Amino acid sequence: MKRNLIFVSLFFSVFTSILAQSNDIINLTSAVFRYDSTSNYIEIYYTINRSQLTSIETDSFLVYDYTLKINLTNEDTTIFTQAWNTKDTLLIEQNYNLPALGLVKKIVPIGNFVLDYSLSDNYKDDASVSKSYSVNSPNYQWENSISSIELAYSVDETNETSMFSKGKYKIIPNPSLVYLNNSLLNYYSEIYNCVYPVIVRRLVKDSKGNVVYQKEKVENSTYSSSIELGRINLSTFESGSYSFIIQLIDTVNQIISERSQPFFVINRSRTDVTDSGGEKVDFLESKFAVFSEEECEDLYNDTHYFATKEEQQLWEKALSVEAKRKFLFEFWKRRDFEHQGDGNRFFDEVMRRVKYARENFTSILKDGVKSDRGRVLILYGFPDEINYYTNEPNLKPYITWRYYSIENGVTFIFGDIEGFSEYTLLHSDKRGELHNFHWQDRLEIK
């Protein structure tokens, strides 16, 4: 019971903090999913910011009285209209200006519509807001269709049934589309009539169109439709507007379908694992505390080259996501060599190396991070000198990397043995690395 109470408290703390960034009395958005061959269903999500409403104090209670109206129209035709008059009564000591969160589901035909909504404060005649926006209800019978993307505070698998249930998942929507940088962006979407195999790519672009997050996976399901859900850690995102995008990519790397959803991030601080006074903050305030299990696994797999044998054993024993988060927090804290009070610079540098390796060394055979050049780059940094040998008589192409500041100067030699630009480490004079003074034998063209 204590665990559940803590979760609810933290959830509404984040919820209220987000709403506090805006003076909007209501935040409302929607998503459209397939219902059958001729119709869809629209989900309309809203939060009502009670702190912007008038309240009447009665005994130990605060009473709010408001009316919400929603209309969906197509030219002169009303698809549906609905109005709710609500009186909320909350204990004063338990109020905390908690928002009201709601969801409306309606079956709608395929087509283009206008959604109008208004909220009136019944205790204050001039306190009301009215807005409208366009809604598209697509024909999801086409191949490789992607539904709307629902952005959420949380997506959890559960046996409970509520207004927020979709099959076995409980999805708490985020109608404001605003996230604090210490939170997780959760998302849910559906894919219809998919022609497999297909690559599902998830990416985030900033307001300038730069890709700041990208993940992809190959889907080869026996089912024609599937669910796409997950979460993104926003701890490194700057304040600003972003677009979350889901793409379907065919076998020749062409985009065959795409859906996007805007969202906003409020970054209260650029501090990572230290506070402004330079003292270590605790684990719960670090970026690692909100990592998903997939993000923990990805980070360790990308950077495990630094792990000692003892750390490798500790990682193997870290079975829960919480244990993995704490391991990574301690792992990188031990490697925060500068302690400058503005984040872990070594971690940032390693992430730069990982990004470069993945973008420049990935081949048809292997992820660039797992390649020999990727490993050396991540461990030792960018080389001081690079030489390319592509036209040596009777030899396959090879590359040499030279580091001047390691062990009074060391060299790494990589060769394209298989001819797929997958350069394999052939020899190095660095202690602990592969030594093969006959490395040219592996490059001979026979």
Secondary structure, 3 states (H helix, E strand, C coil): CHHHHHHHHHHHHHHHHHHHCCCCCEEEEEEEEECCCCEEEEEEEEEECHHHCCEEEECCEEEEEEEEEEEEEECCEEEEEEEEEEEEEEEHHHCCCCCEEEEEEEEEECEEEEEEEEEEECCCCCCEEEEEEEEEECCCCCCCEECCCEEEEEEEECCCCCCCEECCEEEEECCCCEEECCCEEEEEEEEECCCCCEEEEEEEEECCCCEEEEEEEEECCCCCCEEEEEEEECCCCCCEEEEEEEEEECCCCCEEEEEEEEEEEECCCCCCCECCCCCECCHHHCHHHHCCHHHHHHHHHHHHHHCCHHHHHHHHHCCCHHHHHHHHHHHHHCCCCCCCCCCCHHHHHHHHHHHHHHHHHCCCCCCHHHCHHHHHHHHHCCCCEEEEECCCCCECCEEEEEECCCCCCEEEEEECCCCCCCCEEEEECCCCCCCCCCHHHHHECC
